[in-house]
Amino acid sequence: MTVSLIAFAIVIGLVLLRVPIGIAMGGVGAIGFVYLRDGRWSAGLGPAADSILDVTQNDALSVIPLFILMGMLIAQSGMAHDLYRAAYAAVGRLPGGLAMSTILACGGFSAVSGSSLATAATMSQVALPSMRKYGYHDTLSTASVAAGGTLGILIPPSIILIIYGFLTGQSIGKLFLAGILPGLLGIVLYLFAVAFVVWRNPKAGPAGDAMDAAEARKSIIRVIPILILFVIIIGGIYGQIFTADEAAGVGAFGAILISIAIGRFSWSGLVSALAQTVKTSVGLFVLLIGADIFNRLITRAGLPDDLLALVQGNGFEPFTVLAIMMVIYLILGAVFESLSMITLTVPVFAPLIASLGFFEGDVTGETALIWFGIIVVVVTEISLITPPIGLNVFVLRSVVPDVSTGTIFRGVTPFWLADIVRLIILIALPAFALLLPMGVLGFGGS
């Protein structure tokens, strides 16, 4: 445990010095193995080489570049505007309707982008001009984009869930299915948060103009291809027609077909999407390699086993342990970005969760790990809008430099509280996340 704790301290220090988390974890992990093997570099660097081979040769990880490519193609086709117009047609005329439209559009866009930062950056350019035109307070307009963007890491396809699945060895398909209902719950709670803000101060979010019926129909028709693509991906996984990596290929190809069908395909756009996909994917694979090396180190040093013995020896109840973990995540979320939190903590916490017996008959711990994965992502969502880091807040700050960071953080408070409510619901009612992936309806995720 001493070796593991020292390794964690060094990684955290390097991250605070702005060393990329993948490099920090990989470097510390490799040097840690050299130490454990009496300073023999050849023997110590062997596990690092094994991690590089295991990650790069893992066929299941092909979902990462394919889903990223799908999101890039959807973003380049301008469908974010279509999603916003369709949402506006439904709720734009209500008090706070433009903020609600932003939340709904963020939910739709996140379903095809899988990235919170991409969702926040894209929707800020689409929604903020409209809300400013109608005189929305900066607190509500920016907060609705920042909070809505967090939906991108839970509603499938989610890159964070893919990384969690890799770190824990869980089915990506089941994790995707587990994220659907909690993701929809997040949208509903965010809509209530907007309604609450406008109820307290009607001037914060005036109603928009009503859209005529013909334009409303046209706006809704434009988003049907995206909805069909989402249904094909998730329905195919749920019905076991194809696996998650096959679904990623279907999604990327479907995004190209949609772009062609709506007349927005261009070769330059495809090249740009491919270039951005390569850049993003390389960064994620470096992160995964570093995480795998570090995971091997702490496992070899015995930290997961030591923690389990400590918990069992002191008679801690499973939900007490989970509560402590949630507090740790909320504290880390104030200073670390989401990927750093997950890659650092999940390899340590996941074996503990799998061994504590949260669910009767869950011998392998699969059910507990699927459930825990959704809880971790929700906590990570909270960290994206938690001061002082709050990456989504800083994305918004770069788009609207005339709005202070403090203003945005004040605005996200109702949404932050809505996420706390969702977290409590998921912990108290695990079936909310497990209904689809565990085959309660007679099916099962692949």
C-alpha positions in Angstrom: 0.0 0.0 0.0 2.9 2.4 0.7 4.2 2.0 -2.9 0.7 2.6 -4.3 0.1 5.7 -2.1 3.4 7.2 -3.1 2.7 6.5 -6.7 -0.7 8.2 -6.4 0.9 11.3 -4.7 3.4 11.6 -7.5 0.8 11.3 -10.3 -1.4 13.9 -8.6 1.6 16.2 -8.3 2.5 15.8 -11.9 -1.1 16.5 -13.0 -1.2 19.6 -10.9 2.0 20.7 -12.7 0.0 20.1 -16.0 1.8 17.0 -17.1 -0.8 15.1 -19.3 -2.5 12.5 -17.2 -1.6 9.6 -19.5 2.1 10.4 -19.5 2.1 10.9 -15.7 0.4 7.6 -15.0 2.4 5.6 -17.5 5.7 7.1 -16.4 5.0 6.6 -12.7 3.7 3.1 -13.3 6.8 2.0 -15.3 9.2 3.4 -12.8 7.2 1.8 -10.0 7.7 -1.6 -11.6 11.4 -0.9 -11.8 11.4 -0.2 -8.1 9.4 -3.3 -7.3 11.9 -5.4 -9.3 14.9 -4.2 -7.5 15.9 -1.6 -10.0 16.1 -4.0 -12.9 15.0 -1.8 -15.9 14.5 -4.6 -18.3 12.3 -6.5 -16.0 10.5 -3.4 -14.8 9.6 -2.0 -18.2 8.2 -5.3 -19.4 4.7 -4.6 -17.9 4.7 -1.2 -19.6 5.4 -2.8 -23.0 2.7 -5.4 -22.3 0.2 -2.6 -21.7 1.1 -0.9 -24.9 0.5 -4.1 -26.8 -2.7 -4.9 -24.9 -4.3 -1.5 -25.5 -3.3 -1.1 -29.1 -4.4 -4.6 -30.1 -7.7 -4.5 -28.2 -10.3 -4.9 -30.9 -13.1 -3.6 -28.6 -11.5 -0.2 -28.4 -12.2 0.4 -32.1 -15.4 1.9 -30.8 -13.5 5.0 -29.7 -12.4 6.4 -33.1 -15.5 5.3 -34.9 -17.9 7.0 -32.4 -15.7 10.1 -32.4 -15.9 10.2 -36.2 -19.6 9.8 -36.0 -19.9 12.8 -33.7 -17.5 14.9 -35.8 -19.5 14.2 -39.0 -22.8 15.1 -37.2 -21.3 18.3 -35.9 -19.8 19.3 -39.3 -23.2 18.7 -41.0 -24.8 21.5 -39.0 -27.4 19.2 -37.4 -26.9 20.9 -34.0 -28.9 23.8 -35.5 -31.6 21.4 -36.6 -31.8 19.9 -33.1 -32.1 23.3 -31.5 -34.8 24.4 -33.9 -36.8 21.2 -33.3 -36.6 21.7 -29.6 -37.6 25.3 -29.9 -40.6 24.2 -31.9 -41.7 22.1 -29.0 -41.0 24.4 -25.9 -39.6 27.7 -27.2 -42.8 29.6 -26.5 -42.8 28.7 -22.8 -41.2 30.9 -20.1 -37.6 29.8 -20.1 -38.3 28.0 -23.4 -35.1 28.9 -25.1 -33.1 27.5 -22.2 -35.3 24.4 -22.2 -34.7 24.1 -26.0 -31.0 24.2 -25.3 -31.2 21.4 -22.7 -33.2 19.2 -25.1 -30.8 20.0 -28.0 -27.8 19.2 -25.9 -29.4 15.9 -25.0 -29.9 15.1 -28.7 -26.5 16.2 -29.8 -24.8 14.3 -27.0 -26.5 11.2 -28.2 -24.4 11.3 -31.3 -21.3 13.1 -30.1 -20.4 11.3 -26.9 -18.5 14.3 -25.6 -19.5 16.9 -23.1 -16.9 19.5 -24.2 -17.9 19.1 -27.8 -21.6 19.4 -26.9 -21.0 22.5 -24.8 -18.8 24.2 -27.4 -21.1 23.4 -30.3 -24.4 24.3 -28.5 -22.9 27.6 -27.2 -22.6 28.8 -30.7 -26.1 27.7 -31.6 -28.1 28.7 -28.6 -26.5 31.6 -26.9 -27.2 34.2 -29.7 -30.9 33.4 -29.5 -31.1 33.6 -25.8 -29.2 36.9 -25.8 -31.6 38.2 -28.5 -34.6 37.6 -26.2 -32.9 39.2 -23.2 -32.1 36.1 -21.1 -29.9 36.7 -18.1 -26.4 35.6 -18.6 -26.6 33.3 -15.5 -29.4 31.2 -17.1 -28.3 31.3 -20.7 -24.7 30.2 -20.1 -25.6 27.8 -17.3 -28.1 25.9 -19.5 -25.4 25.3 -22.1 -22.7 24.4 -19.5 -25.1 22.0 -17.7 -26.7 20.6 -20.9 -23.2 19.8 -22.2 -22.6 17.4 -19.3 -25.2 15.1 -20.8 -22.7 14.2 -23.4 -20.7 11.8 -21.1 -23.7 9.7 -20.1 -26.2 9.5 -22.9 -24.8 6.8 -25.3 -22.6 6.6 -27.2 -20.4 7.9 -24.4 -16.6 8.0 -24.5 -16.4 8.1 -20.7 -18.4 4.9 -20.5 -16.2 3.2 -23.1 -13.1 4.1 -21.0 -14.8 2.9 -17.8 -15.7 -0.4 -19.6 -12.1 -0.8 -20.6 -10.8 -0.1 -17.1 -13.3 -2.6 -15.4 -13.6 -5.2 -18.2 -17.4 -4.6 -18.4 -19.6 -4.8 -21.5 -19.7 -1.4 -23.3 -23.1 -2.4 -24.8 -24.5 -2.9 -21.3 -23.0 0.3 -20.0 -24.6 2.2 -23.0 -28.0 0.7 -22.1 -27.6 1.5 -18.5 -26.9 5.2 -19.4 -30.2 5.7 -21.2 -32.7 6.1 -18.4 -30.4 8.1 -16.1 -29.6 10.3 -19.1 -33.2 11.0 -19.7 -33.8 11.6 -16.0 -31.0 14.2 -16.2 -32.8 16.0 -19.0 -36.0 16.1 -17.1 -34.4 17.4 -13.9 -32.5 20.1 -15.9 -35.9 21.2 -17.4 -37.3 21.5 -13.9 -34.2 23.5 -12.9 -34.9 26.0 -15.7 -38.6 26.2 -14.7 -37.6 26.9 -11.1 -35.2 29.7 -12.1 -37.9 31.3 -14.3 -40.5 30.8 -11.6 -38.4 32.7 -9.2 -37.4 35.4 -11.7 -39.6 35.6 -14.9 -37.2 38.2 -16.4 -34.4 35.7 -16.3 -35.9 33.7 -19.2 -38.6 35.3 -21.3 -40.7 33.2 -23.6 -39.7 33.1 -27.3 -42.0 33.7 -30.2 -44.3 30.9 -31.3 -43.1 29.1 -34.4 -45.7 28.7 -37.2 -47.0 25.1 -37.8 -45.3 24.7 -41.2 -41.9 25.7 -39.9 -42.3 23.6 -36.8 -43.1 20.5 -38.9 -40.1 21.2 -41.1 -37.8 21.6 -38.1 -39.0 18.3 -36.6 -38.6 16.4 -39.9 -35.0 17.6 -40.2 -34.0 15.7 -37.0 -35.7 12.5 -37.9 -32.5 11.0 -39.5 -30.6 11.6 -36.3 -33.3 9.9 -34.2 -33.3 7.0 -36.6 -29.5 6.6 -36.4 -29.7 6.7 -32.6 -32.5 4.1 -32.5 -30.5 1.8 -34.9 -27.4 2.0 -32.8 -29.1 1.5 -29.4 -31.8 -0.9 -30.7 -29.1 -3.0 -32.4 -27.1 -3.3 -29.2 -30.2 -4.0 -27.1 -31.6 -6.6 -29.5 -28.1 -8.2 -29.8 -28.1 -7.6 -33.6 -24.6 -6.2 -33.3 -22.0 -5.5 -30.7 -20.9 -2.1 -29.5 -17.9 -1.9 -31.9 -20.1 -3.0 -34.8 -22.6 -0.3 -33.7 -19.9 2.3 -33.9 -19.1 1.3 -37.5 -22.8 1.5 -38.3 -23.0 4.9 -36.7 -20.0 6.4 -38.5 -21.3 5.1 -41.9 -24.8 6.2 -41.1 -23.5 9.7 -40.3 -21.9 9.9 -43.7 -25.1 8.7 -45.4 -27.2 11.3 -43.5 -24.8 14.1 -44.5 -25.2 13.0 -48.2 -29.0 12.7 -47.9 -29.5 16.2 -46.5 -27.1 17.7 -49.0 -24.4 18.8 -46.4 -21.6 16.3 -47.3 -18.3 17.7 -48.5 -14.9 16.1 -49.0 -13.2 18.9 -47.1 -15.6 18.3 -44.2 -14.9 14.6 -44.2 -11.1 15.2 -44.2 -11.5 17.7 -41.4 -13.6 15.2 -39.4 -11.0 12.4 -40.0 -8.1 14.7 -38.9 -9.9 15.7 -35.7 -10.8 12.1 -35.0 -7.2 11.0 -35.3 -6.0 13.7 -33.0 -8.6 13.0 -30.3 -8.3 9.2 -30.6 -4.5 9.4 -30.2 -4.8 11.4 -27.0 -7.3 9.0 -25.6 -5.2 5.9 -26.4 -2.2 7.5 -24.7 -4.4 8.0 -21.7 -5.6 4.4 -21.8 -2.1 3.0 -22.1 -0.9 5.1 -19.2 -3.9 4.1 -17.1 -3.3 0.4 -17.9 0.4 0.6 -16.8 -0.6 2.4 -13.6 -3.4 -0.1 -13.0 -0.9 -3.0 -13.3 1.3 -1.3 -10.8 -1.3 -0.8 -8.0 -2.6 -4.3 -8.6 0.9 -5.7 -8.3 1.5 -3.6 -5.2 -1.7 -5.1 -3.7 -3.7 -1.8 -3.1 -7.1 -3.2 -4.1 -6.7 -6.2 -1.8 -5.4 -4.1 1.0 -8.4 -1.8 0.8 -10.9 -4.7 0.7 -9.2 -6.2 3.8 -9.4 -2.8 5.5 -13.1 -2.4 4.8 -14.0 -5.9 5.8 -11.8 -5.8 8.9 -13.5 -2.6 10.2 -17.0 -3.9 9.4 -18.0 -1.1 7.0 -21.4 -1.5 5.4 -21.3 -1.4 1.5 -23.3 1.8 1.2 -21.1 3.5 3.8 -18.1 2.7 1.6 -20.0 4.0 -1.5 -20.9 7.2 0.3 -17.2 7.7 1.2 -16.3 7.2 -2.5 -18.9 9.8 -3.6 -17.4 12.4 -1.2 -14.0 11.6 -2.6 -15.3 12.1 -6.1 -17.0 15.4 -5.2 -13.7 16.7 -3.6 -11.6 15.5 -6.6 -14.0 17.1 -9.0 -13.2 20.5 -7.6 -9.6 20.3 -8.8 -9.4 17.5 -11.4 -11.0 17.1 -14.8 -13.2 14.1 -15.5 -10.8 11.7 -17.3 -8.1 12.2 -14.6 -10.6 11.3 -11.9 -11.9 8.2 -13.6 -8.5 6.8 -14.7 -7.0 7.4 -11.3 -9.8 6.1 -9.1 -11.8 3.4 -11.0 -8.9 0.8 -11.0 -8.8 1.2 -7.2 -12.6 1.5 -6.4 -14.0 -1.0 -8.9 -12.5 -4.2 -7.3 -13.9 -3.0 -4.0 -17.3 -2.4 -5.4 -17.4 -5.8 -7.1 -16.5 -7.6 -3.8 -18.8 -5.9 -1.3 -22.0 -7.8 -2.3 -24.3 -4.9 -3.2 -26.7 -7.3 -5.0 -27.7 -10.8 -4.0 -26.5 -13.4 -6.4 -24.1 -11.1 -8.1 -21.1 -13.4 -7.7 -18.9 -11.8 -10.4 -19.8 -8.3 -9.4 -20.9 -7.5 -12.9 -24.2 -6.0 -11.8 -22.6 -3.8 -9.2 -19.9 -2.6 -11.6 -22.5 -1.6 -14.3 -24.5 0.3 -11.7 -21.3 1.9 -10.2 -20.2 3.0 -13.7 -23.4 5.1 -14.1 -22.9 6.6 -10.7 -19.3 7.5 -11.4 -20.3 9.2 -14.7 -23.1 11.2 -12.9 -20.5 12.3 -10.3 -18.2 13.2 -13.2 -20.9 15.3 -14.8 -21.2 17.2 -11.5 -17.5 17.9 -11.6 -17.8 19.4 -15.1 -19.8 22.3 -13.6 -18.1 22.4 -10.1 -15.8 25.3 -9.2 -12.9 25.9 -9.4 -12.2 23.7 -12.4 -15.6 23.0 -14.1 -14.3 22.4 -17.6 -17.7 23.1 -19.3 -17.8 26.5 -17.5 -14.4 27.4 -18.9 -15.5 26.3 -22.4 -18.4 28.8 -22.1 -16.1 31.4 -20.7 -13.9 31.2 -23.9 -17.0 31.6 -26.1 -18.5 34.5 -24.1 -15.5 36.4 -22.6 -17.7 39.2 -21.5 -19.4 37.0 -19.0 -17.4 36.3 -15.8 -16.6 32.9 -14.5 -18.4 33.6 -11.3 -21.6 34.5 -13.1 -21.6 31.2 -14.9 -20.9 29.2 -11.7 -23.8 31.0 -10.0 -26.1 30.1 -12.8 -25.2 26.4 -12.7 -26.1 26.0 -9.1 -29.7 24.8 -9.7 -28.4 22.3 -12.3 -25.7 21.2 -9.9 -28.4 20.5 -7.3 -30.5 18.7 -9.9 -27.6 16.4 -10.5 -27.2 15.7 -6.7 -30.9 14.7 -6.7 -30.3 12.3 -9.7 -27.3 10.8 -7.9 -29.4 10.1 -4.8 -32.1 8.5 -6.9 -29.6 6.2 -8.7 -28.0 5.1 -5.4 -31.4 4.6 -3.7 -33.0 2.9 -6.7 -30.3 0.9 -8.6 -33.0 -0.6 -10.9 -33.3 2.7 -12.6 -29.9 2.1 -14.2 -30.1 -1.7 -14.4 -33.5 -2.1 -15.9 -32.3 -2.2 -19.5 -28.8 -3.8 -19.4 -29.7 -6.6 -17.0 -32.4 -8.0 -19.2 -35.4 -7.2 -16.9 -37.5 -6.7 -20.0 -36.5 -10.1 -21.4 -33.5 -9.1 -23.4 -29.9 -8.4 -22.7 -27.1 -6.1 -23.8 -24.2 -7.5 -25.7 
